[in-house]
Amino acid sequence: MSDDRRRWFGAYVARLRRDARKSQRQLAAMLCAVSGTQSLTRNEVSRWERGERIPDSWLQFIAEVLGVPLGELERAASYARGETDGAPFGAAMVLAELIPPGDSLAPLDTRSGRRIGREDVATLAARVHGFRLADDVLAGGDLMAPVFRELNATVRQYRESTHTEAVGSALLSQIGELAQIAGWIASDAGQHAQAERAYRIGIEAARQADDGPLVANLAGSLAYQFSNTGQERAGLDLSRAALAEAGSDAPAKTRALFFDRVAWAHTRAGEAQPAMQALGQAHDALTEADEREAPAWAYWVSREELEVMDARVFTELHRPLRAVPLLTDVLSRYDATHAREVALYRSWLAIALADANEPEQAAEEARRVVSVSVNMTSDRIASRARVVLRRLQDFEEVSEVRDVLHDHGHLLCA
C-alpha cells in the first residue's frame, strides 16, 4: 500500500472532520456512541489522519457521524489501499492529493527535551510577526537565511520539547505561520523548491493544529506560486481547494484574501469571467459585517490591496482603461517604504499604459521599475522588470522607449 495514498486518505478524513467542526477527541467519542463500543480513542483518530491506519471497520460509523455518503468513503479507502487508480474526487480533495501529510513534525525522543509553555509560544508569535513586518520593507534575498534558521530551529524545538496538548497546538499554529512567511520570502528570492518545502511543512503543522484558515492560507500561497511559475492548472485547482478548506465561516478578511487568489489563478489560466466573479466575491467578503478578529497573518488585507489585485487582473486581461486609473490612484497613496510592492505595482501600470498605447508614460514607469530591480535581491521584481522591457519592444520607434531599452535592454539576457 502506498504511503502517499495512506497519507492522502488521512488528510481526507481530517478535512471531513474539520468540515463537521469536530475535534479528534469529539469524533472519537461520537464514534464510540454510535458503534456501542468504548474502544476508540483520540489517538486512534490521529493515527487515521496521519495515514498510519485505514479505519476499514469504522467507515460506516464515520459516514454516519460526519454526514458523508458511505460509498464516497469506501472509494477513498479503496484508492488508499491501492485497489483503484486515480484519485476519486475533484477540487474539494485537491488539497489532500497535491499536498499529502508528511512526517516532518513527527516527535523525536523528548526524554531530555525541555518543557515549553504559553510564554514560549507568545515569544515565537512576536518573532513570526517581526518577519512579516520585515518582509514589507526587505527583499527575499535579504531574509532567506534568518527566516529558514528560525523555521528549522522552531520545528526542532517542537519535536524535542514536551508540552501540554493546548500549548502543542498553539506552537504548531505558529510553525505554520512561520512556514508561510518563510515560503513567501523564498519565493520572492526565486527559490521556489525551498518555498514549496516550507509551505508543505506549514500545511502539515496547521493540519495538526486543526487550523483550517491557516491551512488555506498556506495552500493558497503555494497555489499563487504555482500560478506564477507555469503551473496554472495546479494553481487554479489548489486555490479553489484552499478556499473550500477555509470554509464559509472563516473571518471575512481571510475569505477576501482567498477569493483574490482564486481570481488571480483564473486570470493566469486565461479564464476572464470566473476571475471577475471571484474579484467581486473578494470585495463582498471584505465589506461583510464581521466582529471576529482576523488572524495576525491577514493584517495587510484591505480595500486598497484588493484594488491592486483588481488592477493586476485587468492588466493581465488587457483591459487598460480599468487598470490604469486604479493603479494610479493606489500608487498615489501607497506607503513609499514598501519599495518592492511599489515597484511591482508600477510594473503592472507600465504594461497597462503600453496596452493603452501610451508608450512614453510606459517607458517612464519602466525606468522606475528597473532602477529598483537592479538594487534589490528580489527575483519577483527582477522578473517583472524583464516582462516590462519585453512589452516595450513593440514601441522601439518611440524615443523614450528606445532610450530605456538602450540603457537596460541587457537585462533581457539575464
C-alpha positions in Angstrom: 0.0 0.0 0.0 1.4 3.4 -1.0 2.4 5.6 1.9 1.4 8.6 -0.1 -2.1 7.2 -0.7 -2.5 6.4 3.0 -1.4 9.9 3.9 -3.8 11.3 1.3 -6.6 9.3 2.9 -5.6 10.6 6.3 -5.8 14.2 5.0 -9.2 13.5 3.5 -10.6 12.2 6.8 -9.1 15.1 8.7 -10.8 17.5 6.2 -14.1 15.8 6.7 -13.8 16.1 10.5 -12.8 19.8 10.3 -15.7 20.5 7.9 -18.0 19.0 10.6 -16.4 21.2 13.2 -15.3 18.3 15.4 -12.1 17.8 17.3 -10.3 14.5 17.2 -11.5 13.8 20.7 -15.1 14.7 19.9 -15.1 12.5 16.8 -13.7 9.5 18.8 -16.5 10.0 21.4 -19.2 10.2 18.8 -17.9 7.1 17.0 -17.9 5.2 20.3 -21.5 6.3 20.9 -22.9 5.2 17.5 -20.9 1.9 17.5 -21.7 0.9 21.0 -18.1 0.5 22.0 -15.7 2.4 24.1 -12.6 1.1 22.5 -11.8 4.1 20.2 -9.6 6.9 21.4 -8.4 10.3 20.1 -5.0 8.7 19.5 -6.6 6.2 17.0 -8.3 9.0 15.1 -4.9 10.8 15.0 -3.3 7.6 13.5 -6.0 7.6 10.8 -5.3 11.2 9.9 -1.6 10.7 9.8 -2.1 7.9 7.3 -0.8 5.2 9.7 -4.0 3.2 9.5 -7.2 3.0 7.4 -10.3 2.7 9.6 -12.0 -0.1 7.5 -14.3 -1.3 10.2 -15.2 2.2 11.2 -16.2 3.6 7.7 -19.9 3.2 8.1 -19.9 4.9 11.5 -17.6 7.7 10.2 -20.1 8.2 7.4 -23.0 8.4 9.8 -21.3 10.8 12.2 -19.8 13.2 9.6 -22.7 13.0 7.2 -20.7 11.7 4.3 -22.0 9.1 1.8 -20.6 5.7 2.7 -19.8 5.0 -0.9 -17.6 8.0 -1.1 -15.6 6.9 2.0 -15.3 3.4 0.6 -14.0 4.6 -2.7 -11.4 6.8 -0.9 -10.4 3.8 1.2 -10.1 1.6 -1.9 -7.9 4.2 -3.5 -5.7 4.4 -0.4 -5.3 0.6 -0.3 -4.0 0.7 -3.9 -7.1 -1.1 -5.3 -8.0 1.6 -7.8 -6.1 4.2 -9.8 -6.8 7.9 -9.9 -7.9 10.0 -7.0 -11.7 9.7 -6.9 -12.5 13.4 -6.1 -12.5 16.8 -7.7 -11.4 20.2 -6.5 -12.6 19.6 -2.9 -10.0 16.9 -2.5 -7.1 18.6 -4.4 -5.6 19.8 -1.2 -5.3 16.3 0.2 -4.0 14.9 -3.1 -1.5 17.6 -4.0 -0.2 18.1 -0.5 -0.4 14.8 1.4 0.7 15.0 5.1 4.3 14.3 5.7 6.3 13.3 8.8 8.5 16.5 9.2 6.8 17.2 12.5 7.0 13.7 14.0 8.1 13.9 17.6 11.7 13.0 18.5 12.8 11.4 21.7 11.6 14.0 24.3 13.1 12.5 27.4 15.8 15.1 27.5 13.8 17.9 26.0 12.7 20.9 28.0 9.1 21.7 28.7 7.7 24.8 26.9 4.7 26.8 27.8 2.5 29.7 26.6 5.2 32.3 27.1 7.4 30.5 24.7 4.6 30.4 22.1 4.0 34.1 22.6 7.6 34.9 22.1 7.6 32.9 18.9 4.5 34.7 17.7 6.2 38.0 18.1 9.2 36.8 16.1 7.0 35.5 13.4 5.2 38.8 13.1 8.5 40.5 13.1 9.5 38.6 9.9 6.2 39.7 8.3 6.9 43.3 9.0 10.5 42.9 7.8 9.2 41.4 4.5 7.2 44.6 4.0 10.5 46.6 3.5 13.2 44.0 2.7 13.5 41.6 -0.3 13.6 37.9 -0.2 17.3 37.5 -0.7 17.9 39.6 2.4 15.7 37.5 4.7 16.1 33.9 3.4 18.9 32.8 5.7 17.5 34.2 9.0 13.9 33.0 8.4 14.9 29.5 7.5 17.2 29.3 10.5 14.2 30.3 12.6 11.9 27.8 10.9 14.3 24.9 11.3 15.1 25.7 14.9 11.3 26.0 15.7 10.5 22.7 14.1 13.3 21.0 16.1 12.1 22.7 19.3 8.6 21.3 18.7 9.9 17.8 18.0 12.3 17.7 21.0 10.2 19.5 23.7 7.4 18.4 26.0 4.3 20.5 26.4 0.6 20.3 27.1 -1.8 19.5 24.2 -3.0 23.1 24.1 0.5 24.5 24.0 1.5 22.0 21.4 -1.5 23.0 19.2 -0.6 26.7 19.6 3.0 26.0 18.8 2.0 24.1 15.6 -0.1 27.1 14.5 3.0 29.4 14.9 5.1 26.9 13.0 2.5 27.1 10.2 2.6 30.9 10.2 6.4 31.0 10.3 6.5 28.5 7.4 4.1 30.7 5.4 6.2 33.8 5.6 9.4 31.6 5.0 7.8 30.2 1.9 6.8 33.7 0.7 10.3 35.0 1.3 11.9 32.1 -0.6 9.5 32.5 -3.5 10.4 36.2 -3.7 14.1 35.2 -3.8 13.4 32.8 -6.7 14.0 29.7 -4.5 10.7 28.0 -5.5 11.6 24.5 -4.4 12.6 25.7 -1.0 9.4 27.8 -0.8 7.3 24.7 -1.6 9.1 22.7 1.1 8.3 25.5 3.6 4.7 25.7 2.6 4.3 21.9 2.9 5.8 21.9 6.4 3.4 24.7 7.3 0.4 22.9 5.9 1.2 19.8 8.0 1.6 21.9 11.1 -1.6 23.8 10.5 -3.5 20.5 9.9 -2.2 19.0 13.1 -3.3 22.2 14.9 -6.7 22.0 13.4 -6.4 25.5 12.0 -8.4 25.4 8.7 -7.9 29.1 7.7 -4.2 28.8 8.2 -4.1 25.6 6.1 -6.0 27.6 3.4 -3.5 30.5 3.7 -0.5 28.2 3.2 -2.2 26.2 0.4 -3.3 29.5 -1.3 0.3 30.8 -1.1 1.6 27.7 -2.8 -1.2 28.0 -5.4 -0.1 31.5 -6.0 3.4 30.3 -6.7 2.1 27.6 -9.0 0.1 30.1 -11.0 3.2 32.3 -11.4 5.6 29.6 -12.4 4.0 27.9 -15.3 1.7 25.5 -13.3 -1.5 27.4 -14.0 -3.9 24.5 -13.7 -2.4 23.2 -10.5 -2.6 26.8 -9.2 -6.2 27.1 -10.0 -7.2 23.7 -8.5 -5.2 24.4 -5.3 -6.5 27.9 -4.9 -10.1 26.7 -5.1 -9.4 23.8 -2.7 -7.8 26.3 -0.3 -11.0 28.4 -0.4 -13.1 25.3 0.3 -10.7 24.3 3.1 -11.2 27.7 4.9 -15.0 27.3 4.9 -17.7 29.9 4.8 -17.3 30.7 8.5 -13.7 31.9 8.2 -13.2 35.5 9.1 -14.3 37.9 6.4 -10.8 39.3 5.8 -9.3 35.9 5.2 -12.1 34.9 2.8 -11.5 38.1 0.8 -7.8 37.0 0.5 -8.7 33.5 -0.7 -11.2 34.8 -3.2 -8.5 37.2 -4.5 -6.1 34.3 -5.0 -8.8 32.4 -6.9 -9.3 35.4 -9.1 -5.6 35.5 -9.9 -5.4 31.8 -10.6 -8.3 32.1 -13.1 -6.6 35.0 -14.7 -3.3 33.2 -15.2 -5.3 30.3 -16.6 -6.9 32.7 -19.1 -10.4 32.4 -17.7 -11.7 36.0 -17.6 -15.3 35.6 -16.4 -14.6 33.4 -13.4 -11.7 35.8 -12.5 -14.1 38.8 -12.5 -16.6 36.9 -10.4 -14.0 36.0 -7.8 -12.9 39.6 -7.6 -16.5 40.6 -6.8 -16.7 37.9 -4.2 -13.5 39.2 -2.6 -14.9 42.7 -2.2 -18.2 41.3 -0.9 -16.4 39.3 1.7 -14.4 42.3 2.9 -17.4 44.5 3.3 -19.4 42.0 5.3 -20.1 42.9 8.9 -17.8 40.6 10.9 -17.0 41.1 14.6 -14.5 38.3 14.7 -10.8 39.2 14.8 -8.9 38.2 11.7 -5.7 36.2 12.3 -2.4 38.2 12.6 -1.2 36.9 9.2 -4.1 38.8 7.4 -3.1 42.2 8.8 -2.3 43.5 5.3 -5.6 42.7 3.6 -7.5 45.9 2.9 -9.7 47.5 0.3 -6.6 49.1 -1.2 -4.9 45.7 -1.6 -8.0 44.3 -3.2 -8.0 47.2 -5.7 -4.4 46.3 -6.6 -5.4 42.8 -7.4 -8.3 44.2 -9.4 -5.9 46.2 -11.4 -3.5 43.3 -11.9 -6.3 41.2 -13.2 -7.5 43.9 -15.5 -3.9 44.3 -16.8 -3.4 40.6 -17.5 -6.8 40.5 -19.3 -5.7 43.6 -21.4 -8.3 46.0 -20.0 -6.1 49.1 -19.5 -8.9 51.6 -19.3 -9.9 49.9 -16.0 -6.4 49.1 -14.8 -4.6 52.4 -15.2 -6.9 54.6 -13.0 -6.9 52.0 -10.2 -3.1 51.6 -10.2 -2.6 55.4 -10.5 -4.9 56.0 -7.5 -3.3 53.3 -5.3 0.2 54.4 -6.1 -0.6 58.0 -5.2 -1.2 57.0 -1.6 0.8 53.8 -1.1 3.5 53.6 1.6 6.7 54.5 -0.2 8.8 52.5 2.3 7.4 49.3 0.7 9.7 49.8 -2.2 9.3 46.3 -3.7 5.5 46.5 -3.7 5.5 50.0 -5.2 7.9 48.8 -8.0 5.7 45.7 -8.7 2.6 47.8 -8.9 4.4 50.2 -11.3 5.3 47.2 -13.5 1.7 46.5 -14.0 1.0 50.1 -14.6 3.7 50.2 -17.3 2.1 47.2 -19.0 -1.4 48.7 -18.8 -0.1 52.0 -20.3 1.6 50.1 -23.1 -1.7 48.3 -23.8 -3.4 51.7 -23.8 -1.0 52.9 -26.5 0.8 55.3 -24.1 4.4 54.2 -24.7 6.0 57.4 -23.4 4.3 57.0 -20.0 5.0 53.3 -20.0 8.7 54.0 -20.6 8.8 56.4 -17.6 7.2 53.8 -15.3 9.6 51.1 -16.7 12.6 53.1 -15.8 11.4 53.4 -12.3 10.8 49.6 -12.1 14.2 48.8 -13.5 16.0 51.2 -11.2 14.6 49.4 -8.2 15.1 45.9 -9.5 18.8 46.2 -10.0 19.4 47.1 -6.4 17.0 44.6 -4.8 17.5 40.9 -4.1 14.0 40.0 -5.3 13.6 37.6 -8.1 9.9 38.7 -8.3 10.8 42.3 -9.2 13.6 41.3 -11.5 11.2 39.0 -13.4 8.6 41.8 -13.7 11.3 44.2 -15.0 12.0 41.8 -17.8 8.3 41.5 -18.6 8.0 45.2 -18.9 11.1 45.6 -21.1 9.9 42.9 -23.4 6.5 44.6 -23.7 8.2 47.9 -24.6 10.0 46.3 -27.5 6.8 46.8 -29.5 7.4 50.5 -29.3 11.1 50.8 -30.2 10.4 53.6 -32.6 9.4 55.9 -29.7 12.4 57.8 -28.5 11.6 57.4 -24.8 11.2 53.7 -25.2 14.4 53.4 -27.3 16.3 55.2 -24.5 15.1 52.8 -21.8 15.9 49.7 -24.0 19.3 51.1 -24.8 20.1 51.6 -21.1 18.6 48.4 -19.7 18.0 46.0 -22.6 20.9 43.9 -21.4 18.6 42.7 -18.5 16.6 40.7 -21.0 19.6 38.4 -21.4 19.8 37.8 -17.6 
